[in-house]
Amino acid sequence: MRIDKFLKVSRLIRRRTLAKEVADQGRVEINGQVAKASSTVKEGDEISIRFGQKIVTVSVDMIKNTTKKDEAESMYTIIREEEIQKA
């Protein structure tokens, strides 16, 4: 599954267009590699997303094309959330 679609379906990012923009800005990494919106994500991958002053790292547990709101969180496990320190 494409990373932009995964971010939208899992509700880590609310809209796919926004997920595409975030990925194209280089703010998403899959297994330590900078990802484009079209990059493929699979179960077991580790995704890091930079939201402003915070980096969220999740592990992909499940891939689904559609999901209900209450089931979306079962698609991933949050590994860590870290604040970015200003220099």
C-alpha positions as a Markdown table, in Angstrom:
| # | Residue | x | y | z |
|---|---|---|---|---|
| 1 | Met | 0.0 | 0.0 | 0.0 |
| 2 | Arg | 1.2 | 3.5 | -0.7 |
| 3 | Ile | 2.4 | 5.5 | 2.3 |
| 4 | Asp | 0.0 | 8.4 | 1.7 |
| 5 | Lys | -3.0 | 6.0 | 1.6 |
| 6 | Phe | -1.8 | 4.2 | 4.7 |
| 7 | Leu | -1.5 | 7.4 | 6.7 |
| 8 | Lys | -5.0 | 8.4 | 5.7 |
| 9 | Val | -6.7 | 5.0 | 6.3 |
| 10 | Ser | -5.0 | 4.6 | 9.6 |
| 11 | Arg | -6.0 | 8.2 | 10.5 |
| 12 | Leu | -2.5 | 9.2 | 11.5 |
| 13 | Ile | -3.1 | 12.1 | 9.0 |
| 14 | Arg | -6.7 | 13.0 | 8.3 |
| 15 | Arg | -6.6 | 13.7 | 4.5 |
| 16 | Arg | -4.7 | 11.9 | 1.8 |
| 17 | Thr | -3.7 | 15.2 | 0.1 |
| 18 | Leu | -2.2 | 16.3 | 3.3 |
| 19 | Ala | -0.4 | 13.0 | 3.7 |
| 20 | Lys | 1.0 | 13.3 | 0.2 |
| 21 | Glu | 2.3 | 16.8 | 0.9 |
| 22 | Val | 3.9 | 15.7 | 4.2 |
| 23 | Ala | 5.6 | 12.8 | 2.4 |
| 24 | Asp | 6.8 | 15.0 | -0.5 |
| 25 | Gln | 8.3 | 17.5 | 1.9 |
| 26 | Gly | 10.6 | 14.7 | 3.2 |
| 27 | Arg | 8.9 | 14.5 | 6.7 |
| 28 | Val | 8.1 | 10.8 | 6.5 |
| 29 | Glu | 10.6 | 7.9 | 6.8 |
| 30 | Ile | 10.0 | 4.2 | 6.3 |
| 31 | Asn | 12.7 | 2.1 | 8.1 |
| 32 | Gly | 15.0 | 5.1 | 8.3 |
| 33 | Gln | 14.7 | 6.0 | 4.6 |
| 34 | Val | 13.0 | 9.2 | 3.5 |
| 35 | Ala | 9.8 | 8.2 | 1.7 |
| 36 | Lys | 7.9 | 9.7 | -1.1 |
| 37 | Ala | 4.1 | 9.6 | -1.2 |
| 38 | Ser | 4.2 | 6.7 | -3.6 |
| 39 | Ser | 6.5 | 4.6 | -1.4 |
| 40 | Thr | 5.2 | 1.2 | -0.5 |
| 41 | Val | 4.6 | 0.3 | 3.2 |
| 42 | Lys | 4.1 | -3.2 | 4.4 |
| 43 | Glu | 3.4 | -5.0 | 7.7 |
| 44 | Gly | 6.4 | -4.8 | 10.1 |
| 45 | Asp | 7.7 | -1.5 | 8.7 |
| 46 | Glu | 8.6 | 1.3 | 11.0 |
| 47 | Ile | 7.3 | 4.8 | 10.0 |
| 48 | Ser | 8.5 | 8.1 | 11.5 |
| 49 | Ile | 6.5 | 11.2 | 10.8 |
| 50 | Arg | 7.6 | 14.8 | 11.7 |
| 51 | Phe | 4.6 | 16.9 | 12.9 |
| 52 | Gly | 6.0 | 20.4 | 13.6 |
| 53 | Gln | 8.1 | 20.1 | 16.8 |
| 54 | Lys | 7.3 | 16.4 | 17.3 |
| 55 | Ile | 8.4 | 13.1 | 15.7 |
| 56 | Val | 6.0 | 10.1 | 16.0 |
| 57 | Thr | 7.4 | 6.6 | 15.3 |
| 58 | Val | 4.9 | 3.8 | 14.7 |
| 59 | Ser | 5.2 | 0.1 | 13.7 |
| 60 | Val | 2.8 | -1.1 | 11.0 |
| 61 | Asp | 0.8 | -4.0 | 12.4 |
| 62 | Met | -1.8 | -4.5 | 9.7 |
| 63 | Ile | -2.6 | -3.2 | 6.2 |
| 64 | Lys | -6.3 | -2.6 | 5.3 |
| 65 | Asn | -7.7 | -0.7 | 2.3 |
| 66 | Thr | -10.6 | 0.7 | 4.4 |
| 67 | Thr | -11.3 | 0.7 | 8.1 |
| 68 | Lys | -13.8 | 2.1 | 10.6 |
| 69 | Lys | -12.7 | 5.0 | 12.9 |
| 70 | Asp | -12.6 | 2.8 | 16.0 |
| 71 | Glu | -10.6 | 0.1 | 14.2 |
| 72 | Ala | -8.0 | 2.5 | 12.7 |
| 73 | Glu | -5.7 | 2.4 | 15.7 |
| 74 | Ser | -5.3 | -1.4 | 15.4 |
| 75 | Met | -3.3 | -0.8 | 12.1 |
| 76 | Tyr | -0.3 | 0.5 | 14.0 |
| 77 | Thr | 1.5 | 0.6 | 17.4 |
| 78 | Ile | 3.1 | 3.8 | 18.6 |
| 79 | Ile | 6.7 | 3.1 | 19.4 |
| 80 | Arg | 7.7 | 6.6 | 20.6 |
| 81 | Glu | 6.9 | 10.2 | 20.5 |
| 82 | Glu | 9.7 | 12.7 | 20.8 |
| 83 | Glu | 9.9 | 16.5 | 21.0 |
| 84 | Ile | 12.4 | 18.2 | 18.7 |
| 85 | Gln | 14.6 | 20.5 | 20.7 |
| 86 | Lys | 15.3 | 23.9 | 19.3 |
| 87 | Ala | 18.9 | 24.9 | 19.0 |
